[in-house]
Amino acid sequence: MMDWRHIQVLVVCWLAYSATYFLRKPLGVGKNAMGEALHLSATSLGLLDTCMLVPYAIVQTFYGWIGDIYSPRVTIAVILFASATSMVTVGMISQLWGVLILILINGAVQSLAWGVCVKALGQTFEDESTGNKVCSHYAAPT
């Protein structure tokens, strides 16, 4: 049986990971409009994806341990703040290099979200049978 704390952690983790997902999606959706507004070539538009996905892969592969050093609460808060700040700031920048740097930051911090959210769930749902059920339901929509 889940108590209020279990439900709260599950909802916060689901919302946190969903927020990082929704902060990742506008790049694909708005890339063509951004290209027209900033007069970007196809190569420059490809750099947008590269600046998001390469740091995402590198940080997730080699720096996942960051989530083990700091508490999940602190790490999730930093991830959400840095990701939101970088993507909001992208809308205020009109030079390609600035957009690329902000998207690079966004990709790097977002890569830690999944592992940290799963760690928070694992710490909360320590019972093996309940933890397996919760984590399988948590992962289903993603």
N, CA, C and O atoms as CSV, one atom per row, in Angstrom:
chain,resi,resn,atom,element,x,y,z
A,1,MET,N,N,0.844,-1.184,0.000
A,1,MET,CA,C,0.000,0.000,0.000
A,1,MET,C,C,0.884,1.240,0.000
A,1,MET,O,O,1.865,1.322,0.739
A,2,MET,N,N,0.521,2.195,-0.837
A,2,MET,CA,C,1.315,3.418,-0.919
A,2,MET,C,C,0.716,4.471,0.003
A,2,MET,O,O,-0.497,4.675,0.048
A,3,ASP,N,N,1.605,5.131,0.736
A,3,ASP,CA,C,1.148,6.233,1.571
A,3,ASP,C,C,1.350,7.542,0.793
A,3,ASP,O,O,1.776,7.534,-0.362
A,4,TRP,N,N,1.040,8.647,1.440
A,4,TRP,CA,C,1.102,9.957,0.804
A,4,TRP,C,C,2.499,10.276,0.270
A,4,TRP,O,O,2.626,10.838,-0.818
A,5,ARG,N,N,3.542,9.927,1.016
A,5,ARG,CA,C,4.916,10.211,0.590
A,5,ARG,C,C,5.263,9.449,-0.685
A,5,ARG,O,O,5.907,9.997,-1.579
A,6,HIS,N,N,4.842,8.199,-0.771
A,6,HIS,CA,C,5.104,7.403,-1.964
A,6,HIS,C,C,4.435,8.028,-3.195
A,6,HIS,O,O,5.043,8.153,-4.257
A,7,ILE,N,N,3.187,8.411,-3.022
A,7,ILE,CA,C,2.448,9.023,-4.135
A,7,ILE,C,C,3.094,10.336,-4.539
A,7,ILE,O,O,3.227,10.629,-5.727
A,8,GLN,N,N,3.493,11.124,-3.554
A,8,GLN,CA,C,4.123,12.415,-3.825
A,8,GLN,C,C,5.416,12.236,-4.623
A,8,GLN,O,O,5.637,12.944,-5.605
A,9,VAL,N,N,6.263,11.305,-4.214
A,9,VAL,CA,C,7.523,11.073,-4.923
A,9,VAL,C,C,7.252,10.585,-6.346
A,9,VAL,O,O,7.905,11.032,-7.289
A,10,LEU,N,N,6.301,9.679,-6.502
A,10,LEU,CA,C,5.966,9.168,-7.826
A,10,LEU,C,C,5.480,10.291,-8.745
A,10,LEU,O,O,5.913,10.385,-9.893
A,11,VAL,N,N,4.596,11.129,-8.249
A,11,VAL,CA,C,4.050,12.225,-9.057
A,11,VAL,C,C,5.141,13.246,-9.396
A,11,VAL,O,O,5.233,13.702,-10.536
A,12,VAL,N,N,5.954,13.599,-8.424
A,12,VAL,CA,C,7.023,14.582,-8.672
A,12,VAL,C,C,8.024,14.048,-9.699
A,12,VAL,O,O,8.437,14.773,-10.604
A,13,CYS,N,N,8.409,12.782,-9.555
A,13,CYS,CA,C,9.357,12.203,-10.516
A,13,CYS,C,C,8.755,12.134,-11.910
A,13,CYS,O,O,9.430,12.430,-12.896
A,14,TRP,N,N,7.491,11.744,-11.995
A,14,TRP,CA,C,6.848,11.661,-13.302
A,14,TRP,C,C,6.749,13.052,-13.935
A,14,TRP,O,O,7.028,13.219,-15.122
A,15,LEU,N,N,6.354,14.038,-13.146
A,15,LEU,CA,C,6.255,15.404,-13.674
A,15,LEU,C,C,7.631,15.964,-14.045
A,15,LEU,O,O,7.763,16.659,-15.053
A,16,ALA,N,N,8.643,15.672,-13.249
A,16,ALA,CA,C,9.990,16.164,-13.531
A,16,ALA,C,C,10.510,15.584,-14.837
A,16,ALA,O,O,11.040,16.314,-15.674
A,17,TYR,N,N,10.364,14.275,-15.017
A,17,TYR,CA,C,10.855,13.687,-16.256
A,17,TYR,C,C,10.024,14.142,-17.448
A,17,TYR,O,O,10.562,14.362,-18.533
A,18,SER,N,N,8.718,14.284,-17.253
A,18,SER,CA,C,7.865,14.788,-18.328
A,18,SER,C,C,8.265,16.210,-18.722
A,18,SER,O,O,8.259,16.559,-19.902
A,19,ALA,N,N,8.609,17.019,-17.732
A,19,ALA,CA,C,9.031,18.393,-18.014
A,19,ALA,C,C,10.307,18.413,-18.850
A,19,ALA,O,O,10.429,19.213,-19.777
A,20,THR,N,N,11.254,17.542,-18.528
A,20,THR,CA,C,12.481,17.513,-19.345
A,20,THR,C,C,12.171,17.037,-20.753
A,20,THR,O,O,12.775,17.505,-21.718
A,21,TYR,N,N,11.235,16.109,-20.873
A,21,TYR,CA,C,10.840,15.634,-22.198
A,21,TYR,C,C,10.222,16.777,-23.006
A,21,TYR,O,O,10.562,16.968,-24.174
A,22,PHE,N,N,9.322,17.529,-22.388
A,22,PHE,CA,C,8.680,18.633,-23.093
A,22,PHE,C,C,9.651,19.781,-23.375
A,22,PHE,O,O,9.426,20.557,-24.303
A,23,LEU,N,N,10.710,19.902,-22.604
A,23,LEU,CA,C,11.732,20.906,-22.903
A,23,LEU,C,C,12.645,20.453,-24.040
A,23,LEU,O,O,13.344,21.267,-24.643
A,24,ARG,N,N,12.637,19.168,-24.326
A,24,ARG,CA,C,13.448,18.625,-25.408
A,24,ARG,C,C,12.699,18.697,-26.737
A,24,ARG,O,O,13.325,18.874,-27.782
A,25,LYS,N,N,11.406,18.566,-26.718
A,25,LYS,CA,C,10.601,18.496,-27.927
A,25,LYS,C,C,10.524,19.799,-28.736
A,25,LYS,O,O,10.497,19.724,-29.964
A,26,PRO,N,N,10.488,20.976,-28.124
A,26,PRO,CA,C,10.347,22.190,-28.930
A,26,PRO,C,C,11.443,22.369,-29.975
A,26,PRO,O,O,11.217,23.015,-30.998
A,27,LEU,N,N,12.594,21.820,-29.739
A,27,LEU,CA,C,13.670,21.948,-30.714
A,27,LEU,C,C,13.270,21.306,-32.035
A,27,LEU,O,O,13.443,21.913,-33.092
A,28,GLY,N,N,12.743,20.100,-31.992
A,28,GLY,CA,C,12.324,19.425,-33.219
A,28,GLY,C,C,11.130,20.093,-33.869
A,28,GLY,O,O,11.038,20.167,-35.094
A,29,VAL,N,N,10.220,20.575,-33.048
A,29,VAL,CA,C,9.004,21.196,-33.564
A,29,VAL,C,C,9.296,22.575,-34.147
A,29,VAL,O,O,8.769,22.919,-35.205
A,30,GLY,N,N,10.108,23.353,-33.488
A,30,GLY,CA,C,10.338,24.737,-33.904
A,30,GLY,C,C,11.579,24.977,-34.729
A,30,GLY,O,O,11.905,26.120,-35.046
A,31,LYS,N,N,12.275,23.912,-35.079
A,31,LYS,CA,C,13.543,24.077,-35.779
A,31,LYS,C,C,13.372,24.776,-37.134
A,31,LYS,O,O,14.178,25.640,-37.480
A,32,ASN,N,N,12.356,24.425,-37.892
A,32,ASN,CA,C,12.150,25.062,-39.196
A,32,ASN,C,C,11.825,26.545,-39.055
A,32,ASN,O,O,12.351,27.374,-39.796
A,33,ALA,N,N,10.954,26.876,-38.097
A,33,ALA,CA,C,10.621,28.287,-37.860
A,33,ALA,C,C,11.845,29.053,-37.383
A,33,ALA,O,O,12.059,30.200,-37.778
A,34,MET,N,N,12.651,28.416,-36.529
A,34,MET,CA,C,13.875,29.055,-36.043
A,34,MET,C,C,14.837,29.291,-37.210
A,34,MET,O,O,15.486,30.334,-37.293
A,35,GLY,N,N,14.919,28.315,-38.102
A,35,GLY,CA,C,15.789,28.449,-39.270
A,35,GLY,C,C,15.381,29.598,-40.160
A,35,GLY,O,O,16.230,30.328,-40.670
A,36,GLU,N,N,14.073,29.763,-40.352
A,36,GLU,CA,C,13.581,30.876,-41.171
A,36,GLU,C,C,13.817,32.217,-40.485
A,36,GLU,O,O,14.234,33.178,-41.131
A,37,ALA,N,N,13.552,32.288,-39.182
A,37,ALA,CA,C,13.695,33.550,-38.452
A,37,ALA,C,C,15.153,33.988,-38.354
A,37,ALA,O,O,15.454,35.178,-38.434
A,38,LEU,N,N,16.056,33.027,-38.181
A,38,LEU,CA,C,17.478,33.366,-38.030
A,38,LEU,C,C,18.263,33.189,-39.324
A,38,LEU,O,O,19.478,33.385,-39.345
A,39,HIS,N,N,17.574,32.818,-40.409
A,39,HIS,CA,C,18.205,32.608,-41.721
A,39,HIS,C,C,19.330,31.581,-41.630
A,39,HIS,O,O,20.467,31.847,-42.021
A,40,LEU,N,N,18.989,30.400,-41.105
A,40,LEU,CA,C,19.975,29.346,-40.908
A,40,LEU,C,C,19.954,28.358,-42.067
A,40,LEU,O,O,18.899,28.060,-42.627
A,41,SER,N,N,21.125,27.860,-42.414
A,41,SER,CA,C,21.237,26.845,-43.452
A,41,SER,C,C,20.846,25.482,-42.891
A,41,SER,O,O,20.641,25.334,-41.686
A,42,ALA,N,N,20.745,24.488,-43.772
A,42,ALA,CA,C,20.428,23.135,-43.338
A,42,ALA,C,C,21.535,22.594,-42.426
A,42,ALA,O,O,21.257,21.852,-41.484
A,43,THR,N,N,22.764,22.961,-42.703
A,43,THR,CA,C,23.885,22.533,-41.860
A,43,THR,C,C,23.757,23.114,-40.457
A,43,THR,O,O,23.974,22.414,-39.468
A,44,SER,N,N,23.411,24.373,-40.375
A,44,SER,CA,C,23.236,25.007,-39.069
A,44,SER,C,C,22.087,24.374,-38.294
A,44,SER,O,O,22.173,24.209,-37.078
A,45,LEU,N,N,21.026,24.025,-38.985
A,45,LEU,CA,C,19.911,23.354,-38.326
A,45,LEU,C,C,20.337,21.974,-37.826
A,45,LEU,O,O,19.887,21.529,-36.771
A,46,GLY,N,N,21.198,21.303,-38.578
A,46,GLY,CA,C,21.732,20.018,-38.131
A,46,GLY,C,C,22.600,20.167,-36.898
A,46,GLY,O,O,22.632,19.282,-36.043
A,47,LEU,N,N,23.307,21.292,-36.805
A,47,LEU,CA,C,24.122,21.552,-35.614
A,47,LEU,C,C,23.267,21.663,-34.355
A,47,LEU,O,O,23.719,21.318,-33.264
A,48,LEU,N,N,22.038,22.142,-34.504
A,48,LEU,CA,C,21.142,22.229,-33.349
A,48,LEU,C,C,20.911,20.847,-32.757
A,48,LEU,O,O,20.996,20.661,-31.543
A,49,ASP,N,N,20.619,19.879,-33.620
A,49,ASP,CA,C,20.419,18.507,-33.131
A,49,ASP,C,C,21.700,17.936,-32.550
A,49,ASP,O,O,21.676,17.267,-31.517
A,50,THR,N,N,22.808,18.198,-33.208
A,50,THR,CA,C,24.095,17.685,-32.728
A,50,THR,C,C,24.425,18.251,-31.352
A,50,THR,O,O,24.889,17.525,-30.472
A,51,CYS,N,N,24.186,19.541,-31.169
A,51,CYS,CA,C,24.493,20.178,-29.877
A,51,CYS,C,C,23.565,19.679,-28.770
A,51,CYS,O,O,23.892,19.822,-27.591
A,52,MET,N,N,22.445,19.110,-29.113
A,52,MET,CA,C,21.554,18.547,-28.105
A,52,MET,C,C,21.923,17.090,-27.809
A,52,MET,O,O,22.001,16.690,-26.647
A,53,LEU,N,N,22.145,16.312,-28.850
A,53,LEU,CA,C,22.268,14.865,-28.680
A,53,LEU,C,C,23.664,14.399,-28.277
A,53,LEU,O,O,23.783,13.431,-27.525
A,54,VAL,N,N,24.712,15.047,-28.747
A,54,VAL,CA,C,26.069,14.610,-28.381
A,54,VAL,C,C,26.333,14.822,-26.886
A,54,VAL,O,O,26.785,13.889,-26.223
A,55,PRO,N,N,26.069,16.007,-26.330
A,55,PRO,CA,C,26.253,16.146,-24.871
A,55,PRO,C,C,25.318,15.231,-24.086
A,55,PRO,O,O,25.697,14.714,-23.035
A,56,TYR,N,N,24.119,15.032,-24.581
A,56,TYR,CA,C,23.168,14.135,-23.922
A,56,TYR,C,C,23.784,12.742,-23.796
A,56,TYR,O,O,23.773,12.147,-22.719
A,57,ALA,N,N,24.314,12.232,-24.892
A,57,ALA,CA,C,24.897,10.886,-24.886
A,57,ALA,C,C,26.161,10.813,-24.029
A,57,ALA,O,O,26.339,9.863,-23.267
A,58,ILE,N,N,27.024,11.792,-24.148
A,58,ILE,CA,C,28.297,11.773,-23.406
A,58,ILE,C,C,28.051,11.864,-21.902
A,58,ILE,O,O,28.603,11.078,-21.132
A,59,VAL,N,N,27.235,12.812,-21.489
A,59,VAL,CA,C,26.986,12.994,-20.054
A,59,VAL,C,C,26.247,11.788,-19.490
A,59,VAL,O,O,26.560,11.335,-18.389
A,60,GLN,N,N,25.278,11.264,-20.219
A,60,GLN,CA,C,24.540,10.115,-19.715
A,60,GLN,C,C,25.452,8.895,-19.586
A,60,GLN,O,O,25.312,8.109,-18.649
A,61,THR,N,N,26.376,8.741,-20.518
A,61,THR,CA,C,27.264,7.580,-20.504
A,61,THR,C,C,28.360,7.693,-19.455
A,61,THR,O,O,28.609,6.741,-18.714
A,62,PHE,N,N,29.012,8.837,-19.386
A,62,PHE,CA,C,30.204,8.964,-18.558
A,62,PHE,C,C,30.005,9.704,-17.235
A,62,PHE,O,O,30.846,9.599,-16.343
A,63,TYR,N,N,28.921,10.441,-17.094
A,63,TYR,CA,C,28.738,11.243,-15.892
A,63,TYR,C,C,27.444,10.937,-15.146
A,63,TYR,O,O,26.961,11.763,-14.371
A,64,GLY,N,N,26.888,9.763,-15.374
A,64,GLY,CA,C,25.687,9.360,-14.656
A,64,GLY,C,C,25.898,9.271,-13.157
A,64,GLY,O,O,24.943,9.354,-12.385
A,65,TRP,N,N,27.136,9.103,-12.745
A,65,TRP,CA,C,27.469,9.008,-11.318
A,65,TRP,C,C,27.175,10.304,-10.559
A,65,TRP,O,O,27.106,10.300,-9.330
A,66,ILE,N,N,27.005,11.393,-11.273
A,66,ILE,CA,C,26.690,12.667,-10.598
A,66,ILE,C,C,25.403,12.521,-9.786
A,66,ILE,O,O,25.286,13.068,-8.689
A,67,GLY,N,N,24.447,11.784,-10.330
A,67,GLY,CA,C,23.201,11.546,-9.606
A,67,GLY,C,C,23.381,10.695,-8.363
A,67,GLY,O,O,22.533,10.714,-7.471
A,68,ASP,N,N,24.486,9.943,-8.293
A,68,ASP,CA,C,24.749,9.129,-7.106
A,68,ASP,C,C,25.424,9.924,-6.000
A,68,ASP,O,O,25.319,9.563,-4.828
A,69,ILE,N,N,26.107,10.988,-6.351
A,69,ILE,CA,C,26.840,11.779,-5.365
A,69,ILE,C,C,25.903,12.732,-4.618
A,69,ILE,O,O,25.979,12.854,-3.396
A,70,TYR,N,N,25.038,13.392,-5.348
A,70,TYR,CA,C,24.132,14.372,-4.755
A,70,TYR,C,C,22.762,13.751,-4.558
A,70,TYR,O,O,22.423,12.762,-5.207
A,71,SER,N,N,21.989,14.321,-3.677
A,71,SER,CA,C,20.659,13.778,-3.420
A,71,SER,C,C,19.779,13.947,-4.664
A,71,SER,O,O,19.948,14.904,-5.419
A,72,PRO,N,N,18.847,13.023,-4.872
A,72,PRO,CA,C,17.962,13.152,-6.032
A,72,PRO,C,C,17.170,14.454,-6.045
A,72,PRO,O,O,16.943,15.028,-7.109
A,73,ARG,N,N,16.746,14.927,-4.870
A,73,ARG,CA,C,15.991,16.184,-4.818
A,73,ARG,C,C,16.793,17.348,-5.376
A,73,ARG,O,O,16.307,18.116,-6.207
A,74,VAL,N,N,18.026,17.464,-4.908
A,74,VAL,CA,C,18.885,18.562,-5.360
A,74,VAL,C,C,19.183,18.416,-6.849
A,74,VAL,O,O,19.110,19.389,-7.599
A,75,THR,N,N,19.515,17.215,-7.268
A,75,THR,CA,C,19.874,17.001,-8.668
A,75,THR,C,C,18.698,17.271,-9.588
A,75,THR,O,O,18.865,17.917,-10.623
A,76,ILE,N,N,17.515,16.794,-9.236
A,76,ILE,CA,C,16.336,17.041,-10.069
A,76,ILE,C,C,16.032,18.535,-10.133
A,76,ILE,O,O,15.684,19.048,-11.196
A,77,ALA,N,N,16.157,19.229,-9.023
A,77,ALA,CA,C,15.907,20.675,-9.015
A,77,ALA,C,C,16.891,21.408,-9.923
A,77,ALA,O,O,16.497,22.299,-10.676
A,78,VAL,N,N,18.162,21.040,-9.854
A,78,VAL,CA,C,19.174,21.677,-10.704
A,78,VAL,C,C,18.905,21.369,-12.165
A,78,VAL,O,O,19.005,22.255,-13.014
A,79,ILE,N,N,18.562,20.117,-12.469
A,79,ILE,CA,C,18.265,19.719,-13.852
A,79,ILE,C,C,17.105,20.540,-14.405
A,79,ILE,O,O,17.196,21.092,-15.501
A,80,LEU,N,N,16.023,20.619,-13.650
A,80,LEU,CA,C,14.851,21.355,-14.125
A,80,LEU,C,C,15.140,22.845,-14.282
A,80,LEU,O,O,14.726,23.460,-15.264
A,81,PHE,N,N,15.847,23.421,-13.322
A,81,PHE,CA,C,16.168,24.847,-13.404
A,81,PHE,C,C,17.079,25.148,-14.595
A,81,PHE,O,O,16.810,26.067,-15.369
A,82,ALA,N,N,18.149,24.377,-14.738
A,82,ALA,CA,C,19.098,24.627,-15.828
A,82,ALA,C,C,18.461,24.370,-17.187
A,82,ALA,O,O,18.693,25.120,-18.136
A,83,SER,N,N,17.670,23.328,-17.283
A,83,SER,CA,C,17.028,23.004,-18.555
A,83,SER,C,C,16.009,24.077,-18.945
A,83,SER,O,O,15.998,24.542,-20.085
A,84,ALA,N,N,15.167,24.462,-18.012
A,84,ALA,CA,C,14.159,25.493,-18.300
A,84,ALA,C,C,14.813,26.828,-18.621
A,84,ALA,O,O,14.407,27.512,-19.561
A,85,THR,N,N,15.816,27.197,-17.849
A,85,THR,CA,C,16.497,28.473,-18.078
A,85,THR,C,C,17.162,28.503,-19.451
A,85,THR,O,O,17.081,29.505,-20.161
A,86,SER,N,N,17.814,27.416,-19.819
A,86,SER,CA,C,18.491,27.396,-21.118
A,86,SER,C,C,17.492,27.479,-22.262
A,86,SER,O,O,17.731,28.187,-23.240
A,87,MET,N,N,16.371,26.764,-22.152
A,87,MET,CA,C,15.414,26.790,-23.260
A,87,MET,C,C,14.630,28.099,-23.332
A,87,MET,O,O,14.284,28.543,-24.427
A,88,VAL,N,N,14.347,28.717,-22.202
A,88,VAL,CA,C,13.683,30.024,-22.232
A,88,VAL,C,C,14.630,31.060,-22.840
A,88,VAL,O,O,14.205,31.920,-23.611
A,89,THR,N,N,15.892,30.974,-22.494
A,89,THR,CA,C,16.874,31.915,-23.002
A,89,THR,C,C,17.116,31.744,-24.499
A,89,THR,O,O,17.464,32.708,-25.182
A,90,VAL,N,N,16.933,30.523,-25.019
A,90,VAL,CA,C,17.086,30.299,-26.466
A,90,VAL,C,C,16.161,31.233,-27.241
A,90,VAL,O,O,16.537,31.748,-28.294
A,91,GLY,N,N,14.969,31.450,-26.728
A,91,GLY,CA,C,14.021,32.336,-27.401
A,91,GLY,C,C,14.423,33.795,-27.404
A,91,GLY,O,O,13.843,34.593,-28.140
A,92,MET,N,N,15.410,34.162,-26.592
A,92,MET,CA,C,15.840,35.557,-26.504
A,92,MET,C,C,17.122,35.825,-27.284
A,92,MET,O,O,17.555,36.973,-27.389
A,93,ILE,N,N,17.727,34.787,-27.828
A,93,ILE,CA,C,19.022,34.916,-28.494
A,93,ILE,C,C,18.800,34.887,-30.006
A,93,ILE,O,O,17.997,34.096,-30.500
A,94,SER,N,N,19.492,35.726,-30.723
A,94,SER,CA,C,19.338,35.746,-32.175
A,94,SER,C,C,20.616,35.340,-32.910
A,94,SER,O,O,20.671,35.424,-34.137
A,95,GLN,N,N,21.628,34.909,-32.191
A,95,GLN,CA,C,22.860,34.466,-32.837
A,95,GLN,C,C,22.991,32.951,-32.675
A,95,GLN,O,O,22.686,32.390,-31.622
A,96,LEU,N,N,23.447,32.315,-33.734
A,96,LEU,CA,C,23.522,30.858,-33.757
A,96,LEU,C,C,24.408,30.305,-32.655
A,96,LEU,O,O,24.031,29.328,-32.008
A,97,TRP,N,N,25.561,30.890,-32.423
A,97,TRP,CA,C,26.488,30.337,-31.428
A,97,TRP,C,C,25.874,30.338,-30.031
A,97,TRP,O,O,26.095,29.405,-29.258
A,98,GLY,N,N,25.113,31.367,-29.703
A,98,GLY,CA,C,24.461,31.431,-28.403
A,98,GLY,C,C,23.398,30.356,-28.251
A,98,GLY,O,O,23.284,29.725,-27.200
A,99,VAL,N,N,22.616,30.152,-29.316
A,99,VAL,CA,C,21.597,29.104,-29.307
A,99,VAL,C,C,22.257,27.740,-29.157
A,99,VAL,O,O,21.771,26.896,-28.403
A,100,LEU,N,N,23.356,27.518,-29.866
A,100,LEU,CA,C,24.056,26.231,-29.803
A,100,LEU,C,C,24.582,25.951,-28.391
A,100,LEU,O,O,24.470,24.828,-27.899
A,101,ILE,N,N,25.142,26.948,-27.754
A,101,ILE,CA,C,25.661,26.765,-26.389
A,101,ILE,C,C,24.527,26.435,-25.419
A,101,ILE,O,O,24.671,25.548,-24.577
A,102,LEU,N,N,23.413,27.134,-25.530
A,102,LEU,CA,C,22.288,26.880,-24.631
A,102,LEU,C,C,21.674,25.499,-24.856
A,102,LEU,O,O,21.271,24.832,-23.904
A,103,ILE,N,N,21.605,25.078,-26.104
A,103,ILE,CA,C,21.071,23.747,-26.402
A,103,ILE,C,C,22.042,22.674,-25.919
A,103,ILE,O,O,21.614,21.609,-25.474
A,104,LEU,N,N,23.325,22.938,-26.001
A,104,LEU,CA,C,24.340,22.024,-25.475
A,104,LEU,C,C,24.154,21.845,-23.966
A,104,LEU,O,O,24.189,20.724,-23.459
A,105,ILE,N,N,23.959,22.946,-23.262
A,105,ILE,CA,C,23.728,22.892,-21.811
A,105,ILE,C,C,22.460,22.102,-21.513
A,105,ILE,O,O,22.438,21.265,-20.611
A,106,ASN,N,N,21.407,22.373,-22.275
A,106,ASN,CA,C,20.139,21.683,-22.080
A,106,ASN,C,C,20.300,20.174,-22.267
A,106,ASN,O,O,19.801,19.395,-21.455
A,107,GLY,N,N,20.982,19.762,-23.313
A,107,GLY,CA,C,21.196,18.340,-23.555
A,107,GLY,C,C,22.001,17.680,-22.456
A,107,GLY,O,O,21.702,16.557,-22.048
A,108,ALA,N,N,23.018,18.370,-21.977
A,108,ALA,CA,C,23.880,17.806,-20.934
A,108,ALA,C,C,23.117,17.604,-19.626
A,108,ALA,O,O,23.226,16.546,-19.007
A,109,VAL,N,N,22.355,18.597,-19.204
A,109,VAL,CA,C,21.661,18.455,-17.916
A,109,VAL,C,C,20.469,17.509,-18.012
A,109,VAL,O,O,20.161,16.805,-17.050
A,110,GLN,N,N,19.801,17.485,-19.154
A,110,GLN,CA,C,18.648,16.595,-19.287
A,110,GLN,C,C,19.037,15.129,-19.269
A,110,GLN,O,O,18.232,14.277,-18.891
A,111,SER,N,N,20.244,14.830,-19.668
A,111,SER,CA,C,20.659,13.425,-19.731
A,111,SER,C,C,20.682,12.767,-18.359
A,111,SER,O,O,20.615,11.542,-18.263
A,112,LEU,N,N,20.773,13.544,-17.318
A,112,LEU,CA,C,20.822,13.001,-15.960
A,112,LEU,C,C,19.430,12.727,-15.384
A,112,LEU,O,O,19.311,12.044,-14.367
A,113,ALA,N,N,18.389,13.244,-16.012
A,113,ALA,CA,C,17.046,13.200,-15.420
A,113,ALA,C,C,16.527,11.784,-15.210
A,113,ALA,O,O,16.010,11.478,-14.135
A,114,TRP,N,N,16.650,10.928,-16.188
A,114,TRP,CA,C,16.076,9.591,-16.059
A,114,TRP,C,C,16.693,8.829,-14.882
A,114,TRP,O,O,15.979,8.297,-14.032
A,115,GLY,N,N,18.008,8.786,-14.846
A,115,GLY,CA,C,18.686,8.048,-13.785
A,115,GLY,C,C,18.380,8.578,-12.401
A,115,GLY,O,O,18.203,7.802,-11.462
A,116,VAL,N,N,18.316,9.878,-12.266
A,116,VAL,CA,C,18.042,10.479,-10.960
A,116,VAL,C,C,16.600,10.212,-10.532
A,116,VAL,O,O,16.339,9.944,-9.359
A,117,CYS,N,N,15.674,10.285,-11.470
A,117,CYS,CA,C,14.283,9.998,-11.122
A,117,CYS,C,C,14.115,8.535,-10.716
A,117,CYS,O,O,13.392,8.237,-9.765
A,118,VAL,N,N,14.767,7.634,-11.419
A,118,VAL,CA,C,14.685,6.216,-11.056
A,118,VAL,C,C,15.347,5.973,-9.696
A,118,VAL,O,O,14.878,5.147,-8.912
A,119,LYS,N,N,16.428,6.690,-9.423
A,119,LYS,CA,C,17.078,6.557,-8.111
A,119,LYS,C,C,16.133,7.018,-6.994
A,119,LYS,O,O,16.033,6.372,-5.951
A,120,ALA,N,N,15.452,8.127,-7.220
A,120,ALA,CA,C,14.507,8.626,-6.214
A,120,ALA,C,C,13.382,7.622,-5.988
A,120,ALA,O,O,12.965,7.400,-4.851
A,121,LEU,N,N,12.896,7.022,-7.051
A,121,LEU,CA,C,11.851,6.010,-6.907
A,121,LEU,C,C,12.381,4.783,-6.175
A,121,LEU,O,O,11.694,4.214,-5.327
A,122,GLY,N,N,13.591,4.382,-6.501
A,122,GLY,CA,C,14.188,3.219,-5.840
A,122,GLY,C,C,14.397,3.431,-4.355
A,122,GLY,O,O,14.218,2.507,-3.561
A,123,GLN,N,N,14.774,4.637,-3.975
A,123,GLN,CA,C,14.960,4.931,-2.557
A,123,GLN,C,C,13.627,4.994,-1.816
A,123,GLN,O,O,13.555,4.683,-0.627
A,124,THR,N,N,12.586,5.393,-2.517
A,124,THR,CA,C,11.280,5.532,-1.893
A,124,THR,C,C,10.552,4.202,-1.796
A,124,THR,O,O,9.947,3.889,-0.771
A,125,PHE,N,N,10.614,3.426,-2.858
A,125,PHE,CA,C,9.930,2.136,-2.906
A,125,PHE,C,C,10.962,1.032,-2.726
A,125,PHE,O,O,11.361,0.383,-3.693
A,126,GLU,N,N,11.388,0.825,-1.499
A,126,GLU,CA,C,12.451,-0.138,-1.223
A,126,GLU,C,C,11.974,-1.581,-1.294
A,126,GLU,O,O,12.773,-2.479,-1.560
A,127,ASP,N,N,10.692,-1.820,-1.062
A,127,ASP,CA,C,10.145,-3.168,-1.166
A,127,ASP,C,C,10.264,-3.611,-2.626
A,127,ASP,O,O,9.813,-2.906,-3.528
A,128,GLU,N,N,10.861,-4.762,-2.855
A,128,GLU,CA,C,11.176,-5.201,-4.215
A,128,GLU,C,C,9.936,-5.340,-5.093
A,128,GLU,O,O,9.948,-4.887,-6.238
A,129,SER,N,N,8.880,-5.947,-4.594
A,129,SER,CA,C,7.696,-6.158,-5.432
A,129,SER,C,C,7.002,-4.840,-5.752
A,129,SER,O,O,6.594,-4.615,-6.892
A,130,THR,N,N,6.865,-3.975,-4.764
A,130,THR,CA,C,6.248,-2.668,-5.012
A,130,THR,C,C,7.128,-1.823,-5.910
A,130,THR,O,O,6.628,-1.165,-6.823
A,131,GLY,N,N,8.437,-1.829,-5.665
A,131,GLY,CA,C,9.368,-1.044,-6.478
A,131,GLY,C,C,9.361,-1.463,-7.923
A,131,GLY,O,O,9.406,-0.611,-8.811
A,132,ASN,N,N,9.304,-2.768,-8.189
A,132,ASN,CA,C,9.260,-3.247,-9.570
A,132,ASN,C,C,7.984,-2.806,-10.270
A,132,ASN,O,O,8.014,-2.404,-11.433
A,133,LYS,N,N,6.858,-2.884,-9.558
A,133,LYS,CA,C,5.582,-2.466,-10.151
A,133,LYS,C,C,5.587,-0.975,-10.449
A,133,LYS,O,O,5.181,-0.552,-11.531
A,134,VAL,N,N,6.041,-0.188,-9.500
A,134,VAL,CA,C,6.044,1.262,-9.675
A,134,VAL,C,C,6.962,1.667,-10.816
A,134,VAL,O,O,6.581,2.468,-11.670
A,135,CYS,N,N,8.169,1.118,-10.835
A,135,CYS,CA,C,9.132,1.483,-11.888
A,135,CYS,C,C,8.640,1.038,-13.264
A,135,CYS,O,O,8.886,1.732,-14.250
A,136,SER,N,N,7.954,-0.098,-13.355
A,136,SER,CA,C,7.440,-0.519,-14.658
A,136,SER,C,C,6.319,0.405,-15.135
A,136,SER,O,O,6.226,0.702,-16.326
A,137,HIS,N,N,5.480,0.853,-14.225
A,137,HIS,CA,C,4.416,1.808,-14.601
A,137,HIS,C,C,5.014,3.185,-14.908
A,137,HIS,O,O,4.533,3.895,-15.791
A,138,TYR,N,N,6.049,3.547,-14.181
A,138,TYR,CA,C,6.702,4.845,-14.389
A,138,TYR,C,C,7.335,4.891,-15.772
A,138,TYR,O,O,7.273,5.916,-16.451
A,139,ALA,N,N,7.939,3.796,-16.189
A,139,ALA,CA,C,8.658,3.768,-17.461
A,139,ALA,C,C,7.725,3.588,-18.649
A,139,ALA,O,O,8.115,3.898,-19.775
A,140,ALA,N,N,6.520,3.103,-18.442
A,140,ALA,CA,C,5.621,2.790,-19.548
A,140,ALA,C,C,5.339,3.982,-20.466
A,140,ALA,O,O,5.425,3.814,-21.682
A,141,PRO,N,N,5.009,5.171,-19.961
A,141,PRO,CA,C,4.694,6.276,-20.881
A,141,PRO,C,C,5.918,6.830,-21.611
A,141,PRO,O,O,5.776,7.487,-22.642
A,142,THR,N,N,7.105,6.572,-21.093
A,142,THR,CA,C,8.279,7.128,-21.730
A,142,THR,C,C,8.744,6.185,-22.787
A,142,THR,O,O,9.736,6.455,-23.464
